[in-house]
Amino acid sequence: MRALHIITGLGVGGAEQQLRLLLRHLSVECDVVTLTNPGPVAAGLRADGVRVADLAMGGNRDLAALPRLARLIRRGRYDLVHTHLYRACLYGRLAARLAGVRAVVATEHSLGDSQMEGRPLNSGVRALYLAGERLGRSTVAVSPTVAARLTRWGVPEPRIAVVPNGIDLEPFRFDPERRARVRARLGIPGDAFVIGGIGRLAPGKRFGISIEALAQLPPDCHLLLVGGGPEEGALRRTAAAAGVLDRVLFTGEVPGLPDGSTGPDLPALTSAMDVLAAPSPEEAFGLAVVEALAAGLPVRYASCPAVEDLPPEAAPDAVRVRGGADAYAAALAGVRAAGPGPRTVPEAARHYCITRSAARLMDVYTSALTRTVPSPRHPHGGSPS
């Protein structure tokens, strides 16, 4: 089987990093096309031996990209096309049809109740989404929560398969020596209490709440924000206004997996943290939370289907926080007062092992190629095994 993955861009982001990790575990010959922005993840994929093409699409209405993409699919003689993210799902499904490929799978990474990939949902977005969805054979939801949202939107339930995001557990395993090295490199005192934040610096992530909470905590508390994005300038101003700019460290974009870069990667940065704060009110999965759990961190979150879809005992130190900065300050103060824990990995992190997700996706591919209805759509939605 030959598969082509089409994605909107390959900058550092959750869906992009998930694609790279997944391709390391799929027993399929895969190529990748990015519609635009062949960023750091494109370089990482090429380092992994994956062929990556850049369509150099000029924008959402660059219709000339459609025949170029169809020709690329036709020349590649692909058996299956798998699309990721909104724009790629629209153009990729249509181009696959034009190229004569009927086995089309799309992963829905970012559907929330009120937004998708940061854009507000409205009737036009929904109508266009549903029209494109009918051109494929299966839509993959990254959590049962997203599957339920798709069903409410009008996607037929038999066309939905749940394949949760996965992680490679071993790189996140806590190492006290690595913790000391990373803190020294970042200039963080060894005895500081470090609150972590992981994700794109965009308004929807609400990292400003973490900064405002930090201002209510003692001077030995620091905030380590891992990620880049358009909100960085505003967050710096928020930190300055709150008088804590000297206690907030912005790392910028970092690779989600070790790839030979000169700076600490994401697993190394989690080793420097004492708790993860995830105040985003609307998530499709909550990958940052699962990665933090894999590092043995306590987590205080606002929304995380990956945890909420499992029994409470699967992640006992992942606690939902309802409210704003005051609520987060109280929750984080409680973690600090409790002192450091053993950094053990809860069952929830093991539940989302990347090899299980890759095996499930192969089942979806087989169904798409044979025109069969996917098997029950909640293999990862019940009790962990």
RODO-2510 file (C-alpha; in nm, 4 decimals, decimal comma):
residues 385
     n   res          X          Y          Z
     1     m     0,0000     0,0000     0,0000
     2     r     0,1160     0,3517    -0,0834
     3     a    -0,0397     0,6412     0,1080
     4     l    -0,0150     1,0167     0,0645
     5     h    -0,0662     1,2422     0,3651
     6     i    -0,1830     1,5950     0,2865
     7     i    -0,1581     1,8582     0,5593
     8     t    -0,2161     2,2329     0,5615
     9     g     0,1311     2,3212     0,6936
    10     l     0,4324     2,1719     0,8663
    11     g     0,5232     2,4276     1,1276
    12     v     0,5627     2,3172     1,4882
    13     g     0,2146     2,2205     1,6053
    14     g     0,0313     1,9311     1,7631
    15     a    -0,1196     1,7858     1,4445
    16     e     0,2071     1,8277     1,2558
    17     q     0,4151     1,6581     1,5251
    18     q     0,1550     1,3838     1,5563
    19     l     0,1837     1,3122     1,1845
    20     r     0,5603     1,2823     1,2081
    21     l     0,5424     1,0457     1,5036
    22     l     0,2696     0,8375     1,3415
    23     l     0,4664     0,7879     1,0207
    24     r     0,7457     0,6329     1,2254
    25     h     0,5071     0,3560     1,3298
    26     l     0,2886     0,2903     1,0237
    27     s     0,3680    -0,0182     0,8176
    28     v     0,2854     0,1687     0,4980
    29     e     0,4952     0,3523     0,2404
    30     c     0,3997     0,7150     0,2995
    31     d     0,4745     1,0465     0,1316
    32     v     0,3650     1,3895     0,2565
    33     v     0,2401     1,7021     0,0810
    34     t     0,2115     2,0304     0,2682
    35     l    -0,0117     2,2952     0,1136
    36     t     0,2044     2,5708     0,2589
    37     n     0,4662     2,6506     0,5244
    38     p     0,7195     2,3652     0,4984
    39     g     0,8565     2,4480     0,8427
    40     p     1,0615     2,2583     1,1008
    41     v     0,8438     1,9465     1,0913
    42     a     0,9038     1,9166     0,7161
    43     a     1,2777     1,9116     0,7860
    44     g     1,2223     1,6515     1,0569
    45     l     1,0185     1,4303     0,8245
    46     r     1,2873     1,4469     0,5597
    47     a     1,5453     1,3533     0,8225
    48     d     1,3284     1,0485     0,8926
    49     g     1,3468     0,9517     0,5244
    50     v     0,9969     1,0691     0,4280
    51     r     0,9495     1,2427     0,0944
    52     v     0,7878     1,5833     0,1465
    53     a     0,6516     1,8068    -0,1303
    54     d     0,5489     2,1693    -0,0856
    55     l     0,2496     2,2753    -0,2943
    56     a     0,3274     2,6453    -0,2206
    57     m    -0,0413     2,7295    -0,1992
    58     g    -0,1060     3,1026    -0,1970
    59     g    -0,4022     3,1090     0,0417
    60     n    -0,7406     2,9582     0,1138
    61     r    -0,8760     3,0621    -0,2273
    62     d    -0,5795     2,9562    -0,4392
    63     l    -0,7884     2,7285    -0,6609
    64     a    -0,4957     2,6734    -0,8973
    65     a    -0,3497     2,4498    -0,6273
    66     l    -0,6290     2,1968    -0,6805
    67     p    -0,5231     2,0666    -1,0264
    68     r    -0,1575     2,0702    -0,9149
    69     l    -0,2449     1,8527    -0,6179
    70     a    -0,4577     1,6195    -0,8315
    71     r    -0,1687     1,5735    -1,0767
    72     l     0,0686     1,4984    -0,7907
    73     i    -0,1683     1,2332    -0,6545
    74     r    -0,2162     1,0808    -0,9987
    75     r     0,1583     1,0639    -1,0694
    76     g     0,2259     0,9037    -0,7327
    77     r    -0,0193     0,6184    -0,7979
    78     y    -0,1297     0,6260    -0,4354
    79     d    -0,3745     0,3688    -0,3048
    80     l    -0,4981     0,5948    -0,0267
    81     v    -0,4997     0,9640     0,0608
    82     h    -0,5068     1,0796     0,4232
    83     t    -0,5754     1,4475     0,4938
    84     h    -0,5055     1,6532     0,8070
    85     l    -0,6417     1,9961     0,9135
    86     y    -0,9283     2,1935     0,7657
    87     r    -0,7862     2,3412     0,4444
    88     a    -0,6009     2,0211     0,3535
    89     c    -0,9157     1,8177     0,4151
    90     l    -1,1157     2,0332     0,1731
    91     y    -0,8588     2,0476    -0,1063
    92     g    -0,7173     1,7001    -0,0467
    93     r    -1,0481     1,5152    -0,0612
    94     l    -1,1503     1,6934    -0,3812
    95     a    -0,8090     1,6474    -0,5450
    96     a    -0,8100     1,2765    -0,4577
    97     r    -1,1461     1,2376    -0,6293
    98     l    -1,0209     1,4228    -0,9375
    99     a    -0,7175     1,1918    -0,9418
   100     g    -0,9352     0,8819    -0,9223
   101     v    -0,8485     0,7817    -0,5641
   102     r    -1,1580     0,6779    -0,3720
   103     a    -0,9938     0,5547    -0,0509
   104     v    -0,9746     0,8868     0,1336
   105     v    -0,9371     0,9217     0,5102
   106     a    -0,9366     1,2515     0,6995
   107     t    -0,8298     1,3121     1,0584
   108     e    -1,0204     1,5754     1,2531
   109     h    -0,7558     1,7119     1,4910
   110     s    -0,9085     2,0350     1,6162
   111     l    -1,2883     2,0403     1,6239
   112     g    -1,4186     2,2117     1,9359
   113     d    -1,7683     2,3111     2,0383
   114     s    -1,7292     2,6698     1,9193
   115     q    -1,4104     2,6797     1,7106
   116     m    -1,1905     2,4803     1,4760
   117     e    -0,8177     2,5519     1,4505
   118     g    -0,8802     2,8881     1,6153
   119     r    -1,1518     3,0000     1,3718
   120     p    -1,5070     3,0506     1,5009
   121     l    -1,7556     2,7940     1,3782
   122     n    -2,0518     2,9164     1,1765
   123     s    -2,3065     2,7702     0,9385
   124     g    -2,0823     2,8341     0,6360
   125     v    -1,7833     2,6525     0,7838
   126     r    -2,0059     2,3639     0,8868
   127     a    -2,1728     2,3342     0,5446
   128     l    -1,8398     2,3367     0,3633
   129     y    -1,6975     2,0828     0,6071
   130     l    -1,9883     1,8428     0,5592
   131     a    -1,9774     1,8782     0,1798
   132     g    -1,6082     1,7871     0,1805
   133     e    -1,6583     1,5045     0,4284
   134     r    -1,8875     1,3233     0,1855
   135     l    -1,6013     1,2945    -0,0631
   136     g    -1,4086     1,0635     0,1712
   137     r    -1,4727     0,7206     0,3151
   138     s    -1,3848     0,7718     0,6806
   139     t    -1,3340     1,0602     0,9199
   140     v    -1,0974     0,9924     1,2076
   141     a    -1,1717     1,1632     1,5383
   142     v    -0,8847     1,1987     1,7857
   143     s    -1,1154     1,1359     2,0826
   144     p    -1,4667     1,0086     2,1557
   145     t    -1,5501     1,3693     2,2452
   146     v    -1,4652     1,4811     1,8902
   147     a    -1,6569     1,1832     1,7490
   148     a    -1,9661     1,2995     1,9373
   149     r    -1,9208     1,6524     1,8017
   150     l    -1,8969     1,5171     1,4460
   151     t    -2,2150     1,3172     1,4956
   152     r    -2,3970     1,6268     1,6200
   153     w    -2,2760     1,8103     1,3118
   154     g    -2,4358     1,5494     1,0878
   155     v    -2,1487     1,3170     0,9947
   156     p    -2,2992     0,9633     0,9803
   157     e    -2,1787     0,7603     1,2755
   158     p    -2,0622     0,4592     1,0656
   159     r    -1,8207     0,6919     0,8823
   160     i    -1,6480     0,7979     1,2052
   161     a    -1,3565     0,6072     1,3581
   162     v    -1,1772     0,7055     1,6789
   163     v    -0,7985     0,6937     1,6598
   164     p    -0,6593     0,8878     1,9549
   165     n    -0,3380     1,0816     1,9328
   166     g    -0,0465     0,8770     2,0576
   167     i     0,2847     0,9449     2,2261
   168     d     0,6202     0,7736     2,2485
   169     l     0,6508     0,7209     2,6211
   170     e     1,0222     0,6572     2,6576
   171     p     1,1538     1,0067     2,5672
   172     f     0,9310     1,1614     2,8358
   173     r     1,0549     0,9365     3,1165
   174     f     1,1704     1,1567     3,4046
   175     d     1,5454     1,1857     3,4543
   176     p     1,6667     1,3989     3,7490
   177     e     2,0061     1,4554     3,5868
   178     r     1,8423     1,5852     3,2694
   179     r     1,6215     1,8073     3,4844
   180     a     1,9281     1,9661     3,6450
   181     r     2,1011     2,0156     3,3086
   182     v     1,7982     2,1746     3,1444
   183     r     1,7324     2,4078     3,4375
   184     a     2,0954     2,5175     3,4389
   185     r     2,0871     2,5806     3,0660
   186     l     1,7663     2,7855     3,0923
   187     g     1,8847     2,9788     3,3971
   188     i     1,6133     2,8403     3,6228
   189     p     1,7172     2,7986     3,9882
   190     g     1,7443     2,4392     4,0952
   191     d     1,5037     2,4895     4,3870
   192     a     1,2434     2,6895     4,1913
   193     f     0,8861     2,5671     4,1558
   194     v     0,8291     2,5605     3,7793
   195     i     0,4832     2,5789     3,6258
   196     g     0,4780     2,4557     3,2684
   197     g     0,2647     2,5617     2,9754
   198     i     0,2847     2,3781     2,6421
   199     g     0,1181     2,4802     2,3173
   200     r     0,0853     2,7408     2,0490
   201     l     0,0831     3,0919     2,1906
   202     a    -0,2617     3,1803     2,0603
   203     p    -0,5567     3,3492     2,2357
   204     g    -0,7550     3,0265     2,2661
   205     k    -0,4909     2,8676     2,4882
   206     r    -0,5447     3,1352     2,7583
   207     f    -0,1837     3,1371     2,8773
   208     g    -0,2515     3,4834     3,0149
   209     i    -0,4374     3,3093     3,2982
   210     s    -0,1194     3,1216     3,3888
   211     i     0,0727     3,4494     3,3981
   212     e    -0,1896     3,6175     3,6152
   213     a    -0,1924     3,3149     3,8460
   214     l     0,1867     3,3322     3,8716
   215     a     0,1586     3,6883     3,9995
   216     q    -0,0363     3,5556     4,2997
   217     l     0,2270     3,2951     4,3866
   218     p     0,5521     3,3295     4,5854
   219     p     0,8732     3,4575     4,4189
   220     d     1,0238     3,1078     4,3936
   221     c     0,7541     3,0166     4,1364
   222     h     0,8434     3,0442     3,7680
   223     l     0,6475     2,9890     3,4455
   224     l     0,8021     2,8006     3,1519
   225     l     0,5998     2,8564     2,8332
   226     v     0,6946     2,6102     2,5592
   227     g     0,5770     2,7134     2,2142
   228     g     0,5647     3,0020     1,9726
   229     g     0,2831     3,1969     1,8175
   230     p     0,1201     3,5325     1,7530
   231     e     0,0255     3,5913     2,1166
   232     e     0,3825     3,6034     2,2488
   233     g     0,4081     3,9811     2,2424
   234     a     0,0771     4,0244     2,4246
   235     l     0,1764     3,7636     2,6825
   236     r     0,5052     3,9427     2,7464
   237     r     0,3124     4,2644     2,8040
   238     t     0,0770     4,0831     3,0410
   239     a     0,3745     3,9481     3,2351
   240     a     0,5355     4,2912     3,2510
   241     a     0,2128     4,4525     3,3727
   242     a     0,1780     4,1836     3,6391
   243     g     0,5378     4,2371     3,7525
   244     v     0,6480     3,8808     3,6749
   245     l     0,8266     3,9139     3,3399
   246     d     1,1530     3,8102     3,5059
   247     r     0,9844     3,4870     3,6190
   248     v     0,8353     3,3897     3,2809
   249     l     1,0560     3,2061     3,0306
   250     f     0,9442     3,1884     2,6666
   251     t     1,1208     2,9065     2,4805
   252     g     0,9766     2,9734     2,1360
   253     e     0,9019     2,6810     1,9074
   254     v     1,0738     2,3574     1,9998
   255     p     1,0670     2,0138     1,8383
   256     g     0,8262     1,7656     1,9890
   257     l     1,0727     1,4843     1,9291
   258     p     1,4520     1,4604     1,9463
   259     d     1,5888     1,5503     1,6023
   260     g     1,9409     1,6703     1,6556
   261     s     1,8519     2,0312     1,7349
   262     t     2,0833     2,2294     1,9587
   263     g     1,8239     2,3259     2,2199
   264     p     1,6256     2,1148     2,4665
   265     d     1,3406     1,9225     2,3072
   266     l     0,9923     1,8942     2,4537
   267     p     1,0570     1,5852     2,6707
   268     a     1,3657     1,7527     2,8177
   269     l     1,1685     2,0675     2,8948
   270     t     0,8965     1,8719     3,0738
   271     s     1,1662     1,7306     3,3016
   272     a     1,2351     2,0867     3,4206
   273     m     0,8705     2,1415     3,5244
   274     d     0,6942     2,0651     3,8526
   275     v     0,3365     2,0938     3,7257
   276     l     0,1591     2,1565     3,3965
   277     a    -0,1082     2,4259     3,3780
   278     a    -0,3385     2,3876     3,0775
   279     p    -0,6057     2,6608     3,0948
   280     s    -0,7357     2,6182     2,7370
   281     p    -1,1170     2,5897     2,7704
   282     e    -1,1759     2,3852     2,4556
   283     e    -0,9592     2,0986     2,3315
   284     a    -1,0136     1,8148     2,0869
   285     f    -0,7736     1,5815     2,2676
   286     g    -0,5275     1,7502     2,5035
   287     l    -0,1947     1,6132     2,3829
   288     a     0,0123     1,8425     2,6063
   289     v    -0,1639     1,7015     2,9111
   290     v    -0,0886     1,3418     2,8087
   291     e     0,2761     1,4295     2,7415
   292     a     0,3000     1,5883     3,0855
   293     l     0,1484     1,2781     3,2430
   294     a     0,4080     1,0681     3,0598
   295     a     0,6716     1,2810     3,2332
   296     g     0,5097     1,2046     3,5677
   297     l     0,3837     1,5583     3,6185
   298     p     0,0721     1,6627     3,8080
   299     v    -0,1623     1,8482     3,5738
   300     r    -0,4206     2,1177     3,6322
   301     y    -0,6349     2,1613     3,3222
   302     a    -0,9548     2,3243     3,1967
   303     s    -1,0361     2,0868     2,9088
   304     c    -0,8827     1,7508     2,8175
   305     p    -1,0958     1,4855     2,6439
   306     a    -0,8002     1,2456     2,6584
   307     v    -0,8354     1,2392     3,0378
   308     e    -1,2102     1,2934     3,0610
   309     d    -1,2813     0,9962     2,8309
   310     l    -1,1064     0,7617     3,0762
   311     p    -1,1956     0,6563     3,4316
   312     p    -1,0679     0,8964     3,7024
   313     e    -0,8231     0,6398     3,8413
   314     a    -0,6352     0,6395     3,5082
   315     a    -0,4892     0,9852     3,5877
   316     p    -0,5424     1,0636     3,9572
   317     d    -0,3216     1,3746     3,9553
   318     a    -0,4851     1,5318     3,6503
   319     v    -0,7378     1,7687     3,8060
   320     r    -0,9840     1,9907     3,6253
   321     v    -0,9810     2,3573     3,7295
   322     r    -1,2919     2,5634     3,6716
   323     g    -1,2437     2,9388     3,6679
   324     g    -0,9786     3,1942     3,5891
   325     a    -0,6512     3,3162     3,7364
   326     d    -0,7662     3,3012     4,0988
   327     a    -0,8748     2,9384     4,0637
   328     y    -0,5480     2,8448     3,8930
   329     a    -0,3405     3,0266     4,1543
   330     a    -0,5140     2,8284     4,4289
   331     a    -0,4752     2,4988     4,2426
   332     l    -0,1056     2,5566     4,1699
   333     a    -0,0393     2,6700     4,5266
   334     g    -0,1867     2,3401     4,6401
   335     v     0,0534     2,1437     4,4204
   336     r     0,3462     2,3474     4,5499
   337     a     0,2427     2,2928     4,9128
   338     a     0,2134     1,9167     4,8587
   339     g     0,5785     1,8964     4,7566
   340     p     0,7360     1,6924     4,4767
   341     g     0,5817     1,3570     4,3939
   342     p     0,7494     1,0396     4,2668
   343     r     0,7099     1,1277     3,8945
   344     t     0,5451     0,7940     3,8181
   345     v     0,3609     0,7488     3,4886
   346     p    -0,0169     0,7001     3,5278
   347     e    -0,2144     0,4498     3,3251
   348     a    -0,3681     0,7267     3,1124
   349     a    -0,0308     0,8007     2,9506
   350     r     0,0306     0,4325     2,8743
   351     h    -0,3186     0,4089     2,7287
   352     y    -0,2209     0,6496     2,4524
   353     c     0,0882     0,4669     2,3303
   354     i     0,1615     0,5531     1,9659
   355     t     0,1873     0,1880     1,8608
   356     r    -0,1767     0,1299     1,9578
   357     s    -0,2875     0,4347     1,7604
   358     a    -0,0889     0,3256     1,4537
   359     a    -0,2414    -0,0236     1,4659
   360     r    -0,5906     0,1233     1,4891
   361     l    -0,5233     0,3544     1,1945
   362     m    -0,4131     0,0568     0,9856
   363     d    -0,7570    -0,0949     1,0518
   364     v    -0,9165     0,2262     0,9232
   365     y    -0,6997     0,2129     0,6103
   366     t    -0,8011    -0,1464     0,5436
   367     s    -1,1689    -0,0554     0,5797
   368     a    -1,1295     0,2410     0,3445
   369     l    -0,9572     0,0281     0,0804
   370     t    -1,2109    -0,2548     0,1003
   371     r    -1,5158    -0,0266     0,1323
   372     t    -1,6154    -0,1949     0,4581
   373     v    -1,7711    -0,0087     0,7479
   374     p    -1,5089     0,0701     1,0154
   375     s    -1,5176    -0,1393     1,3299
   376     p    -1,6718     0,0159     1,6469
   377     r    -1,5515     0,3718     1,6761
   378     h    -1,4486     0,3791     2,0402
   379     p    -1,1578     0,1322     2,0821
   380     h    -0,9663     0,3778     2,3004
   381     g    -1,2639     0,5397     2,4631
   382     g    -1,3336     0,2969     2,7458
   383     s    -1,1311     0,1633     3,0344
   384     p    -0,7581     0,1401     2,9719
   385     s    -0,6162    -0,2032     2,9186
***
